[in-house]
Amino acid sequence: MLITFEGGEGAGKTTLIEGVRRHLLERDYEPLVTREPGGTQLGVEIRKLLLHNKDVAIEKRAELLLFLADRAQHVSEMLAPEMMKGRVILCDRYTDSTFAYQRGKYDDQLLRVLCHFAAAGYSPDITFYLDIDPKLGLNRCKGDDKMHDRDIAFHQKVRENFLELATMEPERIRVIDASESKEAVLHKVIEELEDVF
């Protein structure tokens, strides 16, 4: 099972994933926790280029293709083999992030085709989108990557894109109010997961 976690900056994905991991361990699962970009050795290098590089200006098509290259490697090297073993995977960001962050720069259909190709057709079984006002999210986190340098209008648009995705796929994408306490968020997600399992 592939469970993905999406959200804007400061939504609390990392904290939530750790809580879900502990819960699944108590239920005798051994979930694999991973992230995009950066789930593989190649992904770590791509992540540095995309989020922490201050020296090289990356052209927008090159940026998209680097995110997709990370995903292709991640699926091939890690996700597909582990899913074939029947393992539960908890992934911090996946194809929905590509759509939400890149939408508007490219045609929606092109983005869907490219994401499907990079993911080799592997789709999440369930996605938790942590919804939060971008101002609150950015105030919560002390980010040191390029995404935190974008203006508030950019982050508002990303939020709108995520919410639109959720309306298009309500069975898969569960919207969680991330402005609540981390305990309340974890409780809600575990309730949803219990129904799925």
Wavefront OBJ file of the C-alpha trace (Angstrom):
o trace
v 0.000 0.000 0.000
v 1.277 3.436 -0.946
v 0.138 6.180 1.450
v 1.189 9.700 0.500
v 1.212 12.897 2.511
v 0.848 16.271 0.826
v 0.648 19.853 1.954
v 2.184 23.275 1.772
v 5.174 24.477 3.724
v 4.791 24.048 7.484
v 1.713 21.829 7.250
v 3.258 19.232 9.568
v 3.829 16.304 7.224
v 7.050 15.127 8.879
v 5.538 15.065 12.388
v 2.386 13.332 11.137
v 4.300 10.672 9.207
v 6.323 9.804 12.302
v 3.109 9.426 14.318
v 1.551 7.198 11.654
v 4.762 5.125 11.482
v 4.660 4.500 15.236
v 0.966 3.573 15.064
v 1.565 1.064 12.273
v 4.504 -0.469 14.144
v 2.157 -1.066 17.079
v -0.150 -2.880 14.669
v 2.739 -5.149 13.548
v 3.350 -3.445 10.232
v 6.856 -2.336 9.280
v 6.222 0.720 7.145
v 8.867 2.217 4.908
v 9.155 5.994 5.334
v 10.486 7.917 2.362
v 10.188 11.280 0.634
v 10.352 13.159 -2.631
v 12.642 14.534 -3.674
v 15.384 12.655 -1.861
v 14.253 9.070 -1.281
v 17.254 7.539 -3.045
v 20.934 8.418 -3.300
v 20.312 10.029 -6.688
v 17.295 11.777 -5.175
v 19.437 13.282 -2.408
v 21.642 14.918 -5.044
v 18.620 16.109 -7.030
v 17.104 17.541 -3.835
v 20.270 19.541 -3.183
v 20.134 20.946 -6.714
v 16.449 21.815 -6.565
v 16.046 23.145 -3.047
v 19.429 24.199 -1.708
v 21.474 25.264 -4.716
v 22.179 29.000 -4.713
v 24.708 29.058 -7.546
v 22.899 27.670 -10.585
v 19.678 29.106 -12.008
v 17.508 26.156 -13.044
v 15.271 26.704 -16.066
v 11.615 25.864 -15.339
v 11.448 22.861 -17.704
v 14.701 21.551 -16.260
v 13.237 21.976 -12.756
v 10.158 19.925 -13.641
v 12.248 17.216 -15.284
v 14.541 16.989 -12.251
v 11.532 16.398 -9.985
v 10.317 13.725 -12.413
v 13.785 12.134 -12.631
v 13.797 11.861 -8.847
v 10.406 10.124 -8.979
v 11.398 7.705 -11.726
v 14.453 6.614 -9.732
v 12.452 6.462 -6.499
v 9.744 4.246 -8.002
v 12.202 1.948 -9.749
v 14.698 1.580 -6.920
v 12.452 1.679 -3.865
v 8.681 1.989 -4.190
v 7.924 -0.690 -6.777
v 10.141 -3.406 -5.205
v 8.771 -2.736 -1.709
v 5.164 -2.650 -2.896
v 5.702 -5.973 -4.663
v 6.655 -7.374 -1.251
v 3.368 -6.064 0.161
v 4.974 -3.405 2.307
v 3.168 -0.292 3.514
v 4.934 2.854 2.296
v 4.564 6.294 3.841
v 5.761 8.860 1.321
v 6.255 12.564 2.010
v 5.119 14.127 -1.312
v 4.444 12.381 -4.610
v 2.682 13.174 -7.892
v 0.107 15.530 -6.375
v 2.893 17.884 -5.315
v 4.202 18.013 -8.862
v 0.751 18.947 -10.090
v 0.074 21.495 -7.336
v 3.436 23.243 -7.573
v 3.849 23.147 -11.366
v 0.269 23.787 -12.469
v -0.119 26.963 -14.459
v 3.312 26.654 -16.000
v 2.197 23.718 -18.152
v -0.938 22.187 -19.591
v -2.746 19.959 -17.051
v -2.845 17.007 -19.421
v 0.895 17.248 -20.100
v 1.599 17.245 -16.354
v -0.613 14.180 -15.854
v 1.097 12.283 -18.675
v 4.578 13.147 -17.416
v 3.712 12.246 -13.819
v 2.181 8.927 -14.907
v 5.284 8.154 -16.973
v 7.733 9.027 -14.180
v 5.728 7.004 -11.633
v 5.477 4.032 -14.002
v 1.746 4.004 -13.302
v 2.124 3.592 -9.532
v -0.589 5.669 -7.850
v -1.209 6.237 -4.140
v -3.859 4.102 -2.482
v -4.691 6.990 -0.176
v -3.410 10.540 0.143
v -3.651 12.839 3.132
v -3.585 16.494 2.164
v -2.777 18.672 5.171
v -4.585 21.908 4.508
v -3.342 25.074 6.169
v -3.352 28.804 5.462
v 0.053 29.440 3.844
v 0.797 32.378 6.166
v 0.335 30.150 9.206
v 2.331 27.334 7.622
v 5.265 29.563 6.695
v 5.280 31.044 10.203
v 5.406 27.539 11.681
v 8.489 26.384 9.853
v 12.036 27.560 9.617
v 12.726 26.465 6.090
v 16.070 26.914 4.433
v 15.078 25.845 0.946
v 14.003 27.788 -2.112
v 10.298 27.078 -1.646
v 10.255 29.275 1.458
v 11.597 32.187 -0.592
v 8.544 32.259 -2.895
v 5.957 34.984 -2.350
v 2.676 34.345 -0.537
v 0.673 34.427 -3.788
v 2.644 31.411 -5.007
v 1.843 29.439 -1.838
v -1.834 30.458 -2.020
v -2.006 29.129 -5.584
v -0.382 25.847 -4.528
v -3.042 25.481 -1.817
v -5.820 26.149 -4.334
v -4.346 23.510 -6.657
v -4.223 20.909 -3.878
v -7.834 21.625 -2.902
v -8.942 21.317 -6.512
v -7.193 17.962 -6.775
v -9.038 16.847 -3.640
v -12.398 17.731 -5.182
v -11.464 15.762 -8.307
v -10.454 12.621 -6.360
v -12.354 12.673 -3.057
v -12.111 8.900 -2.549
v -8.316 8.969 -2.599
v -7.433 12.413 -1.261
v -8.551 13.083 2.304
v -8.373 16.747 3.339
v -7.181 17.204 6.914
v -7.311 20.525 8.774
v -3.630 21.017 9.630
v -4.282 24.120 11.724
v -5.452 21.850 14.551
v -3.046 20.408 17.129
v -0.652 17.710 15.944
v -2.430 15.245 18.251
v -5.815 16.039 16.678
v -4.380 15.722 13.163
v -2.792 12.363 13.966
v -6.018 11.079 15.543
v -8.031 12.033 12.460
v -5.560 10.387 10.068
v -5.413 7.189 12.123
v -9.228 7.032 12.108
v -9.197 7.327 8.324
v -6.482 4.681 8.018
v -8.370 2.254 10.247
v -11.278 2.439 7.804
v -8.938 1.771 4.879
v -7.153 -1.135 6.551
l 1 2 3 4 5 6 7 8 9 10 11 12 13 14 15 16 17 18 19 20 21 22 23 24 25 26 27 28 29 30 31 32 33 34 35 36 37 38 39 40 41 42 43 44 45 46 47 48 49 50 51 52 53 54 55 56 57 58 59 60 61 62 63 64 65 66 67 68 69 70 71 72 73 74 75 76 77 78 79 80 81 82 83 84 85 86 87 88 89 90 91 92 93 94 95 96 97 98 99 100 101 102 103 104 105 106 107 108 109 110 111 112 113 114 115 116 117 118 119 120 121 122 123 124 125 126 127 128 129 130 131 132 133 134 135 136 137 138 139 140 141 142 143 144 145 146 147 148 149 150 151 152 153 154 155 156 157 158 159 160 161 162 163 164 165 166 167 168 169 170 171 172 173 174 175 176 177 178 179 180 181 182 183 184 185 186 187 188 189 190 191 192 193 194 195 196 197
